Amino acid sequence: MTAGQVEALIREGVPMAEDIGLRIERLDAEGALARVPFQPKLVRPGGTLSGPTIMALADAAMYAVVLGSLGKVEMAVTSNLNINFLARPRPVDLFAEARILKLGRRQAVCEVSLYSEGEQDNLVAHVTGTYALPLVD
C-alpha cells in the first residue's frame, strides 16, 4: 500500500484521524512518517499538544507501517502501547517516525520516535507497541 492509500484507509476507518488532520507523509521499506499539523484545538492547558494527540499519532504511525508491510490488513489492532513522554512539544506540527522491530505471524512489534517540526534530534516521546495480526490462510 502507498502512503496515500494508508492515509485514506485510516481516515475512513477512524474518523478522529480526519479531526486531527492526520497525514501519512512517507511509507517505504524503512518505515512510516506521519504528521499531525498544529491546530490550537489540540493544545492542552499549559500551551502544549495534548497527550491523546501524541498517542493517536504514534498509534496511527504504527498502523501505517504495519499496513505498509502486510497490505490491507484492516483488522490488525493495537494490543500494547507504551509511551514515554520526554519533552514538551512545541506549538508546531508533530511528526512520528515508525518502524517495525519484529514481524511475526501473529504480531508486529513497532517503535515510534515523535518530534516537533524542525527538531528531529529532540524527541518529544518514544513509543513501543505491538499490533495483533489476524490469522491469514
MOWO-V797239 format. One record per residue. N is the residue number from 1. RES is the residue in three letters. PHI is phi in whole degrees, 0 to 359 (* if undefined). NEAR is the number of other C-alpha atoms within 10 Angstrom. D_CENTER is the distance of its C-alpha to the mean C-alpha in Angstrom with 1 decimal. Layout:
# MOWO-V797239
N;RES;PHI;NEAR;D_CENTER / N;RES;PHI;NEAR;D_CENTER
This chain:
# MOWO-V797239
1;MET;*;16;16.0 / 2;THR;271;15;15.3 / 3;ALA;302;21;12.4 / 4;GLY;295;14;14.5 / 5;GLN;295;15;15.1 / 6;VAL;294;23;11.6 / 7;GLU;301;22;10.9 / 8;ALA;297;16;14.2 / 9;LEU;296;15;13.7 / 10;ILE;295;21;10.7 / 11;ARG;297;17;12.8 / 12;GLU;288;12;15.8 / 13;GLY;275;11;14.7 / 14;VAL;230;12;12.8 / 15;PRO;305;10;14.9 / 16;MET;300;13;13.2 / 17;ALA;300;20;10.5 / 18;GLU;294;14;13.8 / 19;ASP;299;11;14.9 / 20;ILE;267;18;12.3 / 21;GLY;76;13;12.5 / 22;LEU;308;21;9.0 / 23;ARG;228;24;9.6 / 24;ILE;259;25;8.6 / 25;GLU;278;15;11.0 / 26;ARG;210;17;11.6 / 27;LEU;212;24;11.6 / 28;ASP;209;14;14.4 / 29;ALA;296;10;16.0 / 30;GLU;281;12;14.5 / 31;GLY;145;21;10.8 / 32;ALA;229;26;8.1 / 33;LEU;236;26;7.8 / 34;ALA;241;26;6.0 / 35;ARG;220;25;8.1 / 36;VAL;240;22;9.5 / 37;PRO;296;17;13.2 / 38;PHE;298;18;15.3 / 39;GLN;218;13;17.4 / 40;PRO;305;12;20.0 / 41;LYS;292;10;19.1 / 42;LEU;266;19;15.9 / 43;VAL;272;15;18.3 / 44;ARG;259;13;19.7 / 45;PRO;306;7;23.3 / 46;GLY;103;8;23.8 / 47;GLY;82;13;22.0 / 48;THR;241;15;18.5 / 49;LEU;297;23;15.1 / 50;SER;289;16;14.8 / 51;GLY;303;16;13.2 / 52;PRO;300;11;11.9 / 53;THR;294;17;10.2 / 54;ILE;297;23;8.5 / 55;MET;294;18;7.7 / 56;ALA;297;16;6.5 / 57;LEU;296;26;4.0 / 58;ALA;299;30;3.2 / 59;ASP;296;24;4.2 / 60;ALA;295;26;3.4 / 61;ALA;295;32;2.2 / 62;MET;295;33;4.9 / 63;TYR;300;25;6.7 / 64;ALA;298;30;7.0 / 65;VAL;291;30;8.4 / 66;VAL;293;29;10.5 / 67;LEU;297;22;11.8 / 68;GLY;296;21;12.5 / 69;SER;276;18;14.5 / 70;LEU;253;13;16.2 / 71;GLY;92;13;16.6 / 72;LYS;285;14;16.6 / 73;VAL;246;15;16.1 / 74;GLU;299;14;15.1 / 75;MET;271;11;16.3 / 76;ALA;291;20;14.0 / 77;VAL;228;17;12.9 / 78;THR;294;18;11.3 / 79;SER;249;13;14.4 / 80;ASN;203;12;13.5 / 81;LEU;216;17;11.0 / 82;ASN;242;11;12.7 / 83;ILE;235;17;11.9 / 84;ASN;244;10;14.4 / 85;PHE;279;15;14.8 / 86;LEU;250;13;16.7 / 87;ALA;206;13;17.6 / 88;ARG;285;17;17.9 / 89;PRO;291;24;15.6 / 90;ARG;283;16;18.0 / 91;PRO;281;17;18.4 / 92;VAL;220;17;16.8 / 93;ASP;302;16;13.5 / 94;LEU;248;24;10.5 / 95;PHE;244;29;8.5 / 96;ALA;225;31;5.8 / 97;GLU;255;25;7.4 / 98;ALA;244;28;6.7 / 99;ARG;214;24;10.0 / 100;ILE;269;21;12.0 / 101;LEU;274;12;14.7 / 102;LYS;208;11;16.7 / 103;LEU;240;16;16.9 / 104;GLY;241;9;19.8 / 105;ARG;291;10;21.3 / 106;ARG;254;12;20.0 / 107;GLN;207;19;16.8 / 108;ALA;236;24;14.0 / 109;VAL;258;21;13.2 / 110;CYS;236;24;10.1 / 111;GLU;226;23;9.7 / 112;VAL;226;25;7.2 / 113;SER;250;22;9.2 / 114;LEU;247;31;8.8 / 115;TYR;209;27;11.8 / 116;SER;283;24;13.8 / 117;GLU;308;17;15.2 / 118;GLY;82;11;18.0 / 119;GLU;228;14;17.5 / 120;GLN;301;14;15.5 / 121;ASP;272;10;17.9 / 122;ASN;243;16;17.5 / 123;LEU;293;18;14.4 / 124;VAL;278;22;13.4 / 125;ALA;204;22;11.7 / 126;HIS;234;18;11.3 / 127;VAL;232;21;9.5 / 128;THR;238;21;10.8 / 129;GLY;204;20;10.4 / 130;THR;233;24;12.3 / 131;TYR;252;22;12.1 / 132;ALA;280;17;15.7 / 133;LEU;253;21;16.9 / 134;PRO;290;14;19.8 / 135;LEU;290;10;23.0 / 136;VAL;241;7;24.0 / 137;ASP;282;3;27.6
